[in-house]
Amino acid sequence: MTIPQYADLRSAIDDICQAWCQANGYTDPFCRNGEWWAFPPHSVMPVQIKTVMGADCYYPVKIGPLTLTIWPDGTLASALE
């Protein structure tokens, strides 16, 4: 598995949220008050990404020399799995 590299945490979170949404059919992800939201397939009302993502949805990323695991809702996981 290739771990993608980013210049900063914000761009990593944006990309991970976009990738998760695309893989799961969600559209138009956005952040409001520190929480990530997106529209489920065939829906007109957004949901919080953290309420619908599975427990196995983690994405390791490199930010500079540091490697982190980010959940699709933009939070950091406790350790690489």
Backbone torsions as a table, in degrees:
resi	resn	phi	psi	omega
1	MET	NA	130.4	177.0
2	THR	-89.4	128.2	179.6
3	ILE	-93.6	118.6	-179.0
4	PRO	-67.8	149.4	-179.3
5	GLN	-112.1	138.5	-179.0
6	TYR	-129.4	157.0	179.1
7	ALA	-77.5	-32.3	-178.3
8	ASP	-150.0	167.5	-176.2
9	LEU	-65.4	-38.7	-179.2
10	ARG	-59.7	-46.4	-179.5
11	SER	-67.3	-32.5	176.9
12	ALA	-66.1	-46.2	-179.8
13	ILE	-63.0	-45.3	178.9
14	ASP	-57.4	-46.0	-177.2
15	ASP	-67.6	-41.4	179.6
16	ILE	-64.5	-43.7	178.0
17	CYS	-61.4	-44.3	178.4
18	GLN	-61.1	-45.2	-178.3
19	ALA	-63.4	-43.6	179.4
20	TRP	-63.9	-45.3	-179.8
21	CYS	-60.3	-44.8	179.8
22	GLN	-62.3	-43.0	-178.9
23	ALA	-67.4	-26.4	-176.0
24	ASN	-109.8	7.7	175.5
25	GLY	80.5	11.7	178.3
26	TYR	-86.4	151.9	-177.1
27	THR	-127.8	162.0	173.6
28	ASP	49.4	54.5	178.3
29	PRO	-64.3	144.0	178.0
30	PHE	-150.0	158.7	179.9
31	CYS	-110.4	127.4	176.6
32	ARG	-132.5	122.7	-179.7
33	ASN	53.7	39.1	177.0
34	GLY	80.2	3.8	179.2
35	GLU	-114.2	136.1	178.8
36	TRP	-90.9	134.7	-178.5
37	TRP	-127.7	157.6	174.5
38	ALA	-159.1	163.3	179.6
39	PHE	-93.4	121.7	176.3
40	PRO	-63.8	163.2	177.8
41	PRO	-55.9	134.8	176.9
42	HIS	59.2	34.9	-177.9
43	SER	-125.5	154.4	178.1
44	VAL	-112.4	0.4	-179.2
45	MET	-121.8	126.2	-179.0
46	PRO	-73.4	157.3	175.4
47	VAL	-127.2	156.7	175.0
48	GLN	-70.4	130.4	-178.4
49	ILE	-59.3	-39.4	-177.0
50	LYS	-64.7	-20.0	179.6
51	THR	-83.5	-14.8	-176.7
52	VAL	-117.6	-11.9	-179.0
53	MET	-77.0	150.9	178.2
54	GLY	-80.0	160.5	-179.4
55	ALA	-66.6	-19.7	-178.4
56	ASP	-94.7	13.2	-179.3
57	CYS	-93.2	84.2	175.7
58	TYR	-127.3	148.8	-175.4
59	TYR	-132.4	107.5	175.4
60	PRO	-71.1	138.3	177.8
61	VAL	-138.8	156.4	173.4
62	LYS	-108.5	133.2	175.0
63	ILE	-124.9	105.3	-171.9
64	GLY	61.5	-133.1	-180.0
65	PRO	-85.3	-0.2	-174.6
66	LEU	-98.2	138.0	175.2
67	THR	-111.6	126.6	-178.9
68	LEU	-127.1	162.9	171.4
69	THR	-114.4	126.3	-177.1
70	ILE	-115.1	132.2	172.4
71	TRP	-77.7	156.0	-178.9
72	PRO	-60.1	-18.9	178.1
73	ASP	-85.4	3.6	176.6
74	GLY	94.7	-4.0	178.1
75	THR	-84.7	161.0	-179.4
76	LEU	-92.8	137.9	175.8
77	ALA	-78.5	160.5	-176.4
78	SER	-73.6	-27.6	-179.5
79	ALA	-161.7	160.4	173.8
80	LEU	-70.5	138.3	179.0
81	GLU	-108.5	NA	NA
